Amino acid sequence: MKAVLGVVSLLLVLVVVAVVASRSVKTATAVSPLAASAPGASAQQQAVQLQEQVRQDVNKALEDAARRTEAADK
């Protein structure tokens, strides 16, 4: 009985891992909005655009955090 329960639980864990891996692969292979917006751009131009987008997102997140901290201090 213990062996059957062990095999069933192992199969359940394998299914969960497969689902998570499948979702991860799907999100990793999704087309980047930057690549879709600039189909004729070179890889270097796309990389620069992506770096700029990340820089803007990080700055926005830092500003939001500073605003929340300031609001919490009041």
C-alpha positions as CSV (number, residue, x, y, z in Angstrom):
1,M,0.0,0.0,0.0
2,K,2.8,2.4,0.9
3,A,4.5,1.6,-2.5
4,V,1.4,2.4,-4.4
5,L,0.9,5.7,-2.5
6,G,4.6,6.6,-3.1
7,V,4.3,6.0,-6.9
8,V,1.0,8.0,-7.1
9,S,2.5,10.9,-5.2
10,L,5.6,10.8,-7.4
11,L,3.5,10.9,-10.5
12,L,1.5,13.8,-9.1
13,V,4.7,15.7,-8.5
14,L,5.9,15.0,-12.0
15,V,2.6,16.3,-13.4
16,V,2.9,19.5,-11.4
17,V,6.5,20.0,-12.5
18,A,5.6,19.4,-16.2
19,V,2.7,22.0,-16.0
20,V,5.0,24.6,-14.4
21,A,7.7,23.9,-17.0
22,S,5.3,24.1,-19.8
23,R,4.0,27.5,-18.6
24,S,7.5,28.7,-18.2
25,V,8.4,27.7,-21.7
26,K,5.3,29.4,-23.2
27,T,6.1,32.7,-21.5
28,A,9.7,32.5,-22.5
29,T,8.9,32.0,-26.1
30,A,6.3,34.8,-26.3
31,V,7.1,37.5,-28.7
32,S,8.6,40.6,-27.0
33,P,6.5,43.8,-27.5
34,L,9.7,45.5,-28.5
35,A,10.4,42.9,-31.2
36,A,6.8,43.2,-32.5
37,S,7.0,47.0,-32.6
38,A,10.3,47.1,-34.5
39,P,10.3,44.2,-36.9
40,G,13.1,45.7,-39.1
41,A,15.3,46.6,-36.2
42,S,18.6,44.8,-35.8
43,A,19.4,42.7,-32.8
44,Q,21.6,45.5,-31.4
45,Q,18.8,48.1,-31.7
46,Q,16.3,45.7,-30.1
47,A,18.8,45.2,-27.2
48,V,19.2,48.9,-26.7
49,Q,15.4,49.4,-26.7
50,L,15.0,46.6,-24.2
51,Q,17.7,48.1,-21.9
52,E,16.0,51.4,-22.1
53,Q,12.6,49.9,-21.3
54,V,14.1,48.0,-18.3
55,R,15.8,51.2,-17.1
56,Q,12.5,53.1,-17.3
57,D,10.6,50.3,-15.5
58,V,13.2,50.2,-12.7
59,N,13.1,54.0,-12.3
60,K,9.3,54.0,-12.1
61,A,9.4,51.2,-9.5
62,L,11.9,53.1,-7.4
63,E,9.8,56.3,-7.6
64,D,6.7,54.4,-6.6
65,A,8.5,52.8,-3.7
66,A,9.8,56.2,-2.6
67,R,6.2,57.6,-2.8
68,R,4.9,54.8,-0.7
69,T,7.6,55.1,1.9
70,E,7.0,58.9,2.1
71,A,3.3,58.3,2.5
72,A,3.8,55.7,5.2
73,D,6.1,58.1,7.1
74,K,3.4,60.7,7.3
